[in-house]
Amino acid sequence: MPIYAYRCNDCSFEKDHLQKMSDAPIAACPSCGSSNYAKQVSAAGFQLKGSGWYATDFKGGGSSAAKSSAPESAPAPSCGSGCACH
């Protein structure tokens, strides 16, 4: 379940609430009871780092001899402007 940040615009009370995505937003401030208790926009709680997943990641089986017998390919040429687009 996602965690949503809420803030009261009247008393500045802030709290994180664990809610289902299908739950209705919380309308009343738990501190002062005001109806100005609103969901805040916040950043995601995770970051994607690294170079990503490859077809060879976490695959089982297959011999390493078959992989090593494949011919090596030459590096792809670049366009000459230094952008490494190829």
KAZITA-V225421 format. One record per residue. N is the residue number from 1. SS is DSSP state (2 for helix, 1 for strand, 0 for the rest). PHI is phi in whole degrees, 0 to 359 (999 if undefined). OMEGA is omega as a letter, one per 30 degrees, with the letter a starting at -180 (999 if undefined). Layout:
n:N ss:SS phi:PHI omega:OMEGA
n:N ss:SS phi:PHI omega:OMEGA
This chain:
n:1 ss:0 phi:999 omega:l
n:2 ss:1 phi:286 omega:l
n:3 ss:1 phi:253 omega:a
n:4 ss:1 phi:250 omega:l
n:5 ss:1 phi:269 omega:l
n:6 ss:1 phi:239 omega:l
n:7 ss:1 phi:213 omega:l
n:8 ss:1 phi:272 omega:l
n:9 ss:0 phi:282 omega:l
n:10 ss:0 phi:270 omega:a
n:11 ss:0 phi:250 omega:l
n:12 ss:0 phi:66 omega:l
n:13 ss:0 phi:291 omega:l
n:14 ss:1 phi:235 omega:l
n:15 ss:1 phi:203 omega:l
n:16 ss:1 phi:264 omega:a
n:17 ss:1 phi:237 omega:l
n:18 ss:1 phi:270 omega:a
n:19 ss:1 phi:223 omega:l
n:20 ss:0 phi:288 omega:l
n:21 ss:0 phi:294 omega:a
n:22 ss:0 phi:275 omega:l
n:23 ss:0 phi:291 omega:l
n:24 ss:0 phi:289 omega:l
n:25 ss:0 phi:299 omega:l
n:26 ss:0 phi:287 omega:a
n:27 ss:0 phi:264 omega:a
n:28 ss:0 phi:251 omega:l
n:29 ss:0 phi:291 omega:l
n:30 ss:0 phi:290 omega:a
n:31 ss:0 phi:273 omega:a
n:32 ss:0 phi:245 omega:l
n:33 ss:0 phi:83 omega:a
n:34 ss:0 phi:293 omega:l
n:35 ss:0 phi:270 omega:l
n:36 ss:0 phi:268 omega:l
n:37 ss:1 phi:268 omega:a
n:38 ss:1 phi:233 omega:l
n:39 ss:1 phi:290 omega:l
n:40 ss:0 phi:260 omega:l
n:41 ss:0 phi:278 omega:a
n:42 ss:0 phi:223 omega:a
n:43 ss:0 phi:284 omega:l
n:44 ss:0 phi:295 omega:a
n:45 ss:0 phi:272 omega:l
n:46 ss:0 phi:216 omega:l
n:47 ss:0 phi:229 omega:l
n:48 ss:0 phi:266 omega:a
n:49 ss:0 phi:233 omega:l
n:50 ss:0 phi:97 omega:a
n:51 ss:0 phi:267 omega:l
n:52 ss:0 phi:101 omega:a
n:53 ss:0 phi:260 omega:l
n:54 ss:0 phi:238 omega:a
n:55 ss:0 phi:297 omega:a
n:56 ss:0 phi:271 omega:a
n:57 ss:0 phi:289 omega:l
n:58 ss:0 phi:59 omega:l
n:59 ss:0 phi:264 omega:l
n:60 ss:0 phi:260 omega:l
n:61 ss:0 phi:75 omega:l
n:62 ss:0 phi:77 omega:l
n:63 ss:0 phi:270 omega:l
n:64 ss:2 phi:285 omega:l
n:65 ss:2 phi:293 omega:l
n:66 ss:2 phi:292 omega:l
n:67 ss:2 phi:288 omega:a
n:68 ss:2 phi:282 omega:a
n:69 ss:0 phi:276 omega:l
n:70 ss:0 phi:289 omega:a
n:71 ss:0 phi:290 omega:l
n:72 ss:0 phi:279 omega:l
n:73 ss:0 phi:262 omega:l
n:74 ss:0 phi:286 omega:l
n:75 ss:0 phi:297 omega:a
n:76 ss:0 phi:291 omega:l
n:77 ss:0 phi:287 omega:l
n:78 ss:0 phi:264 omega:a
n:79 ss:0 phi:283 omega:l
n:80 ss:0 phi:99 omega:a
n:81 ss:0 phi:266 omega:l
n:82 ss:0 phi:85 omega:a
n:83 ss:0 phi:271 omega:a
n:84 ss:0 phi:55 omega:a
n:85 ss:0 phi:279 omega:a
n:86 ss:0 phi:249 omega:999
